[in-house]
Amino acid sequence: PAGIRARANTATRSSAATGRAATAGARPMGSSPFAPRARPAAGLRLVSAPARAVGSRARCVETRASSTAAAPNPDASKPADDKVGIFAILRAQLFYLFTFTLALPLFASMVVMFPFVYFTDKYRRNALSFVNDAWATVSTSLFCPIEVVGRENLPSVETPAVYVANHASYLDIYSLFHLRRPFKFISKVSNFVIPIIGWSMYMTGHIALKRTDRKSQMKTLKDCRELLQNDCSVLFFPEGTRSADGTMADFKKGAFSVAAKENALVVPVTLVNCSKVMKNGREWAMRSVPGGIKVVVHPPFRSTDANELCEKSFKTIKETLVQYS
């Protein structure tokens, strides 16, 4: 009958349409039946994305990433490191008490010297830097031995240079003051309001940075170039901040751009065992580590290519961390 033939034809057409739809827009197995299928917009063709040209920043990251995968940082935290003994906690409290007590008379001497030093040695401020070095050296001597390896690689005090180091611990600055060089380092603005310590940083001429402020970042780089032009060295932590677990992160290119533009020496410095002695986030504990902290100074080099400086510095510091692991 006509009605039966009509229903049969309708079912056939429906089955054919369903087959075409399944062929044209089949979903991957396991996907939700309610997920919409992605269709190209009208008039557009789906093509494979062209390979993006790798810029200077990307090359630096690619080189460092492969190196990191091949050689884990020996300072990286381990399950055993999570155990903190009572002596480590007590040592840390005594360290803070001693370093703050020592800072009081030294700060008073800095206040007296500051006006004279500012007008006669505005950039390097050697006398104030000497007080910083003495404070850090004496503070750590009773609690953690710090050895400088490769001191012969240090440029002279009068030679402007860009020092770059890995950053994993609160003790990094204490350790770097053992180099006895009047460099200026970059620190976040909040550190400069800490009583005694922050005020001393301000008088010594260290550089304040607002991390989330682009204008502050640009001004910081400008200030660093001005210091280098006036024969004063600067210190950068190219990772930007302390490592959360002791593993060295990618380097940012700012320090090396400054060095390349000023054709200044770059001095890589590897800090070994700092995060094992005082782990980031656990500044209330100070462990005793065999051999103590080592500050390894590498031969300086210069280049007008910021990428070359960045990659060479990263490789040098990373390989040294592995060597001491």
One Martini backbone bead per residue (centre of mass of N, CA, C, O) as a GRO file, in nm:
protein
  325
    1PRO     BB    1   0.101   0.032   0.012
    2ALA     BB    2   0.147   0.366   0.014
    3GLY     BB    3   0.214   0.403   0.319
    4ILE     BB    4   0.439   0.189   0.339
    5ARG     BB    5   0.626   0.303   0.116
    6ALA     BB    6   0.675   0.581   0.253
    7ARG     BB    7   0.805   0.473   0.514
    8ALA     BB    8   1.042   0.326   0.375
    9ASN     BB    9   1.167   0.572   0.235
   10THR     BB   10   1.220   0.736   0.493
   11ALA     BB   11   1.411   0.529   0.632
   12THR     BB   12   1.626   0.526   0.408
   13ARG     BB   13   1.700   0.828   0.416
   14SER     BB   14   1.779   0.834   0.718
   15SER     BB   15   2.011   0.622   0.700
   16ALA     BB   16   2.185   0.777   0.496
   17ALA     BB   17   2.222   1.038   0.663
   18THR     BB   18   2.357   0.903   0.903
   19GLY     BB   19   2.604   0.793   0.751
   20ARG     BB   20   2.714   1.066   0.653
   21ALA     BB   21   2.749   1.196   0.934
   22ALA     BB   22   2.947   0.986   1.048
   23THR     BB   23   3.168   1.031   0.832
   24ALA     BB   24   3.206   1.352   0.862
   25GLY     BB   25   3.158   1.366   1.217
   26ALA     BB   26   3.319   1.182   1.388
   27ARG     BB   27   3.386   1.073   1.696
   28PRO     BB   28   3.577   0.995   1.930
   29MET     BB   29   3.648   0.758   2.126
   30GLY     BB   30   3.499   0.843   2.444
   31SER     BB   31   3.326   1.065   2.379
   32SER     BB   32   3.088   1.278   2.421
   33PRO     BB   33   2.767   1.295   2.282
   34PHE     BB   34   2.742   1.619   2.374
   35ALA     BB   35   2.979   1.707   2.218
   36PRO     BB   36   3.081   1.931   2.010
   37ARG     BB   37   3.160   1.976   1.688
   38ALA     BB   38   3.427   2.078   1.501
   39ARG     BB   39   3.396   2.357   1.278
   40PRO     BB   40   3.455   2.530   1.021
   41ALA     BB   41   3.440   2.817   0.903
   42ALA     BB   42   3.319   2.994   0.674
   43GLY     BB   43   3.571   2.994   0.418
   44LEU     BB   44   3.751   2.782   0.567
   45ARG     BB   45   4.060   2.611   0.611
   46LEU     BB   46   4.212   2.327   0.725
   47VAL     BB   47   4.537   2.371   0.860
   48SER     BB   48   4.848   2.344   0.931
   49ALA     BB   49   5.059   2.473   1.144
   50PRO     BB   50   5.310   2.667   1.130
   51ALA     BB   51   5.623   2.700   1.201
   52ARG     BB   52   5.767   2.863   1.448
   53ALA     BB   53   5.977   3.098   1.504
   54VAL     BB   54   6.265   3.091   1.681
   55GLY     BB   55   6.358   3.277   1.924
   56SER     BB   56   6.572   3.383   2.156
   57ARG     BB   57   6.413   3.280   2.402
   58ALA     BB   58   6.351   2.993   2.296
   59ARG     BB   59   6.640   2.890   2.268
   60CYS     BB   60   6.716   2.913   2.562
   61VAL     BB   61   6.497   2.722   2.672
   62GLU     BB   62   6.563   2.468   2.505
   63THR     BB   63   6.848   2.423   2.612
   64ARG     BB   64   6.773   2.407   2.917
   65ALA     BB   65   6.567   2.179   2.912
   66SER     BB   66   6.756   1.952   2.819
   67SER     BB   67   6.956   1.981   3.053
   68THR     BB   68   6.759   1.930   3.287
   69ALA     BB   69   6.670   1.640   3.206
   70ALA     BB   70   6.972   1.519   3.229
   71ALA     BB   71   7.026   1.714   3.505
   72PRO     BB   72   6.972   1.707   3.814
   73ASN     BB   73   6.943   1.877   4.097
   74PRO     BB   74   7.106   1.831   4.402
   75ASP     BB   75   6.910   2.042   4.565
   76ALA     BB   76   6.681   1.877   4.552
   77SER     BB   77   6.429   1.751   4.701
   78LYS     BB   78   6.378   1.500   4.953
   79PRO     BB   79   6.220   1.297   5.161
   80ALA     BB   80   6.447   1.312   5.385
   81ASP     BB   81   6.439   1.637   5.407
   82ASP     BB   82   6.166   1.659   5.582
   83LYS     BB   83   6.343   1.611   5.821
   84VAL     BB   84   6.338   1.792   6.135
   85GLY     BB   85   6.538   1.883   6.376
   86ILE     BB   86   6.590   2.043   6.674
   87PHE     BB   87   6.876   2.153   6.599
   88ALA     BB   88   6.792   2.306   6.342
   89ILE     BB   89   6.601   2.502   6.483
   90LEU     BB   90   6.798   2.616   6.691
   91ARG     BB   91   7.012   2.719   6.491
   92ALA     BB   92   6.831   2.928   6.351
   93GLN     BB   93   6.764   3.105   6.598
   94LEU     BB   94   7.060   3.175   6.665
   95PHE     BB   95   7.128   3.304   6.398
   96TYR     BB   96   6.924   3.539   6.406
   97LEU     BB   97   7.018   3.659   6.673
   98PHE     BB   98   7.313   3.713   6.590
   99THR     BB   99   7.274   3.879   6.325
  100PHE     BB  100   7.107   4.108   6.458
  101THR     BB  101   7.305   4.191   6.679
  102LEU     BB  102   7.539   4.258   6.481
  103ALA     BB  103   7.382   4.480   6.313
  104LEU     BB  104   7.360   4.718   6.506
  105PRO     BB  105   7.654   4.840   6.512
  106LEU     BB  106   7.688   4.842   6.202
  107PHE     BB  107   7.457   5.035   6.142
  108ALA     BB  108   7.568   5.275   6.296
  109SER     BB  109   7.821   5.305   6.116
  110MET     BB  110   7.663   5.357   5.850
  111VAL     BB  111   7.524   5.619   5.933
  112VAL     BB  112   7.788   5.779   5.963
  113MET     BB  113   7.908   5.717   5.664
  114PHE     BB  114   7.698   5.783   5.442
  115PRO     BB  115   7.739   6.082   5.355
  116PHE     BB  116   8.034   6.053   5.265
  117VAL     BB  117   7.999   5.814   5.064
  118TYR     BB  118   7.785   5.938   4.872
  119PHE     BB  119   7.977   6.189   4.777
  120THR     BB  120   8.249   5.998   4.702
  121ASP     BB  121   8.080   5.692   4.645
  122LYS     BB  122   7.794   5.649   4.493
  123TYR     BB  123   7.815   5.353   4.362
  124ARG     BB  124   7.997   5.148   4.526
  125ARG     BB  125   8.040   5.181   4.834
  126ASN     BB  126   8.281   5.027   4.984
  127ALA     BB  127   8.243   5.069   5.290
  128LEU     BB  128   7.953   4.947   5.306
  129SER     BB  129   8.022   4.674   5.175
  130PHE     BB  130   8.219   4.584   5.394
  131VAL     BB  131   8.006   4.559   5.613
  132ASN     BB  132   7.839   4.343   5.477
  133ASP     BB  133   8.063   4.128   5.460
  134ALA     BB  134   8.123   4.110   5.763
  135TRP     BB  135   7.843   4.027   5.856
  136ALA     BB  136   7.816   3.761   5.688
  137THR     BB  137   8.076   3.616   5.777
  138VAL     BB  138   8.027   3.612   6.085
  139SER     BB  139   7.739   3.491   6.095
  140THR     BB  140   7.822   3.205   5.948
  141SER     BB  141   8.080   3.087   6.095
  142LEU     BB  142   7.912   2.946   6.348
  143PHE     BB  143   7.694   2.763   6.147
  144CYS     BB  144   7.836   2.780   5.841
  145PRO     BB  145   8.039   2.675   5.611
  146ILE     BB  146   8.215   2.889   5.366
  147GLU     BB  147   8.332   2.827   5.032
  148VAL     BB  148   8.562   2.955   4.798
  149VAL     BB  149   8.571   2.870   4.453
  150GLY     BB  150   8.767   3.048   4.236
  151ARG     BB  151   8.881   3.338   4.317
  152GLU     BB  152   9.072   3.392   4.064
  153ASN     BB  153   8.808   3.470   3.875
  154LEU     BB  154   8.789   3.739   3.989
  155PRO     BB  155   8.743   4.042   3.945
  156SER     BB  156   8.814   4.335   4.010
  157VAL     BB  157   8.682   4.590   4.184
  158GLU     BB  158   8.707   4.797   3.924
  159THR     BB  159   8.547   4.579   3.765
  160PRO     BB  160   8.281   4.559   3.574
  161ALA     BB  161   8.006   4.327   3.651
  162VAL     BB  162   7.803   4.030   3.590
  163TYR     BB  163   7.642   3.853   3.829
  164VAL     BB  164   7.548   3.499   3.830
  165ALA     BB  165   7.292   3.302   4.009
  166ASN     BB  166   7.160   3.076   4.186
  167HIS     BB  167   6.819   3.033   4.350
  168ALA     BB  168   6.728   2.862   4.685
  169SER     BB  169   6.801   3.070   4.932
  170TYR     BB  170   6.847   3.277   5.205
  171LEU     BB  171   7.176   3.222   5.193
  172ASP     BB  172   7.284   3.346   4.927
  173ILE     BB  173   7.377   3.630   5.013
  174TYR     BB  174   7.570   3.548   5.231
  175SER     BB  175   7.754   3.388   5.036
  176LEU     BB  176   7.821   3.625   4.828
  177PHE     BB  177   7.970   3.811   5.038
  178HIS     BB  178   8.237   3.628   5.027
  179LEU     BB  179   8.361   3.775   4.768
  180ARG     BB  180   8.425   4.078   4.812
  181ARG     BB  181   8.209   4.259   4.637
  182PRO     BB  182   8.056   4.577   4.527
  183PHE     BB  183   7.773   4.479   4.465
  184LYS     BB  184   7.445   4.503   4.318
  185PHE     BB  185   7.124   4.407   4.413
  186ILE     BB  186   6.809   4.264   4.359
  187SER     BB  187   6.503   4.367   4.530
  188LYS     BB  188   6.230   4.374   4.688
  189VAL     BB  189   6.068   4.631   4.836
  190SER     BB  190   5.991   4.495   5.115
  191ASN     BB  191   6.293   4.459   5.216
  192PHE     BB  192   6.350   4.778   5.273
  193VAL     BB  193   6.152   4.780   5.549
  194ILE     BB  194   6.341   4.631   5.714
  195PRO     BB  195   6.480   4.650   5.990
  196ILE     BB  196   6.813   4.740   5.930
  197ILE     BB  197   6.848   4.559   5.679
  198GLY     BB  198   6.693   4.738   5.472
  199TRP     BB  199   6.845   5.002   5.536
  200SER     BB  200   7.122   4.894   5.453
  201MET     BB  201   7.051   4.843   5.158
  202TYR     BB  202   6.995   5.135   5.087
  203MET     BB  203   7.279   5.257   5.163
  204THR     BB  204   7.440   5.061   4.963
  205GLY     BB  205   7.254   5.054   4.675
  206HIS     BB  206   7.038   4.877   4.630
  207ILE     BB  207   6.773   4.736   4.427
  208ALA     BB  208   6.445   4.814   4.368
  209LEU     BB  209   6.149   4.594   4.314
  210LYS     BB  210   5.853   4.567   4.120
  211ARG     BB  211   5.740   4.282   3.990
  212THR     BB  212   5.442   4.391   3.864
  213ASP     BB  213   5.609   4.638   3.740
  214ARG     BB  214   5.713   4.744   3.442
  215LYS     BB  215   5.853   5.013   3.508
  216SER     BB  216   6.037   4.896   3.729
  217GLN     BB  217   6.189   4.699   3.548
  218MET     BB  218   6.309   4.908   3.354
  219LYS     BB  219   6.454   5.078   3.570
  220THR     BB  220   6.639   4.857   3.674
  221LEU     BB  221   6.799   4.817   3.409
  222LYS     BB  222   6.893   5.109   3.393
  223ASP     BB  223   7.048   5.113   3.662
  224CYS     BB  224   7.248   4.888   3.588
  225ARG     BB  225   7.380   5.039   3.353
  226GLU     BB  226   7.477   5.279   3.519
  227LEU     BB  227   7.664   5.122   3.704
  228LEU     BB  228   7.852   5.007   3.484
  229GLN     BB  229   7.934   5.293   3.372
  230ASN     BB  230   8.050   5.335   3.695
  231ASP     BB  231   8.216   5.075   3.790
  232CYS     BB  232   7.968   4.879   3.878
  233SER     BB  233   7.848   4.601   4.008
  234VAL     BB  234   7.618   4.325   3.942
  235LEU     BB  235   7.341   4.123   4.068
  236PHE     BB  236   7.191   3.815   3.954
  237PHE     BB  237   6.878   3.624   3.945
  238PRO     BB  238   6.759   3.473   3.663
  239GLU     BB  239   6.503   3.324   3.785
  240GLY     BB  240   6.373   3.572   3.991
  241THR     BB  241   6.356   3.339   4.215
  242ARG     BB  242   6.310   3.115   4.438
  243SER     BB  243   6.321   2.796   4.466
  244ALA     BB  244   6.090   2.565   4.582
  245ASP     BB  245   6.293   2.275   4.550
  246GLY     BB  246   6.602   2.345   4.421
  247THR     BB  247   6.539   2.367   4.126
  248MET     BB  248   6.652   2.488   3.845
  249ALA     BB  249   6.551   2.738   3.652
  250ASP     BB  250   6.489   2.939   3.424
  251PHE     BB  251   6.626   3.195   3.246
  252LYS     BB  252   6.636   3.522   3.230
  253LYS     BB  253   6.745   3.792   3.003
  254GLY     BB  254   6.810   4.065   3.145
  255ALA     BB  255   7.106   4.040   3.241
  256PHE     BB  256   7.221   3.980   2.945
  257SER     BB  257   7.131   4.241   2.812
  258VAL     BB  258   7.298   4.427   2.984
  259ALA     BB  259   7.576   4.300   2.920
  260ALA     BB  260   7.563   4.331   2.610
  261LYS     BB  261   7.523   4.643   2.593
  262GLU     BB  262   7.797   4.688   2.785
  263ASN     BB  263   8.018   4.473   2.752
  264ALA     BB  264   8.021   4.286   2.999
  265LEU     BB  265   8.108   4.090   3.235
  266VAL     BB  266   8.045   3.743   3.304
  267VAL     BB  267   7.978   3.581   3.632
  268PRO     BB  268   7.953   3.271   3.721
  269VAL     BB  269   7.763   3.131   4.007
  270THR     BB  270   7.778   2.855   4.229
  271LEU     BB  271   7.538   2.724   4.457
  272VAL     BB  272   7.613   2.493   4.716
  273ASN     BB  273   7.377   2.371   4.961
  274CYS     BB  274   7.176   2.592   5.051
  275SER     BB  275   6.901   2.422   5.047
  276LYS     BB  276   7.008   2.214   5.260
  277VAL     BB  277   7.042   2.408   5.495
  278MET     BB  278   6.808   2.621   5.366
  279LYS     BB  279   6.496   2.595   5.290
  280ASN     BB  280   6.250   2.695   5.107
  281GLY     BB  281   6.004   2.769   5.361
  282ARG     BB  282   6.244   2.678   5.600
  283GLU     BB  283   6.382   2.919   5.787
  284TRP     BB  284   6.354   2.758   6.078
  285ALA     BB  285   6.586   2.577   5.942
  286MET     BB  286   6.937   2.454   6.013
  287ARG     BB  287   7.145   2.259   5.862
  288SER     BB  288   7.390   2.007   5.863
  289VAL     BB  289   7.649   1.995   5.611
  290PRO     BB  290   7.870   1.835   5.447
  291GLY     BB  291   8.102   2.096   5.360
  292GLY     BB  292   7.888   2.286   5.317
  293ILE     BB  293   7.921   2.578   5.148
  294LYS     BB  294   7.956   2.655   4.794
  295VAL     BB  295   8.143   2.903   4.601
  296VAL     BB  296   8.147   2.902   4.251
  297VAL     BB  297   8.387   3.044   4.039
  298HIS     BB  298   8.385   3.144   3.712
  299PRO     BB  299   8.492   3.223   3.426
  300PRO     BB  300   8.483   3.493   3.251
  301PHE     BB  301   8.264   3.659   3.006
  302ARG     BB  302   8.192   3.792   2.672
  303SER     BB  303   7.908   3.953   2.491
  304THR     BB  304   7.660   4.072   2.242
  305ASP     BB  305   7.499   3.799   2.311
  306ALA     BB  306   7.247   3.715   2.516
  307ASN     BB  307   7.202   3.414   2.449
  308GLU     BB  308   7.488   3.316   2.494
  309LEU     BB  309   7.508   3.402   2.790
  310CYS     BB  310   7.268   3.241   2.895
  311GLU     BB  311   7.349   2.950   2.807
  312LYS     BB  312   7.633   2.940   2.932
  313SER     BB  313   7.552   2.993   3.224
  314PHE     BB  314   7.358   2.761   3.266
  315LYS     BB  315   7.551   2.530   3.195
  316THR     BB  316   7.768   2.589   3.406
  317ILE     BB  317   7.592   2.570   3.664
  318LYS     BB  318   7.461   2.293   3.617
  319GLU     BB  319   7.720   2.120   3.596
  320THR     BB  320   7.819   2.189   3.883
  321LEU     BB  321   7.587   2.067   4.042
  322VAL     BB  322   7.639   1.781   3.941
  323GLN     BB  323   7.935   1.753   4.035
  324TYR     BB  324   7.834   1.800   4.355
  325SER     BB  325   7.629   1.543   4.387
   0.00000   0.00000   0.00000
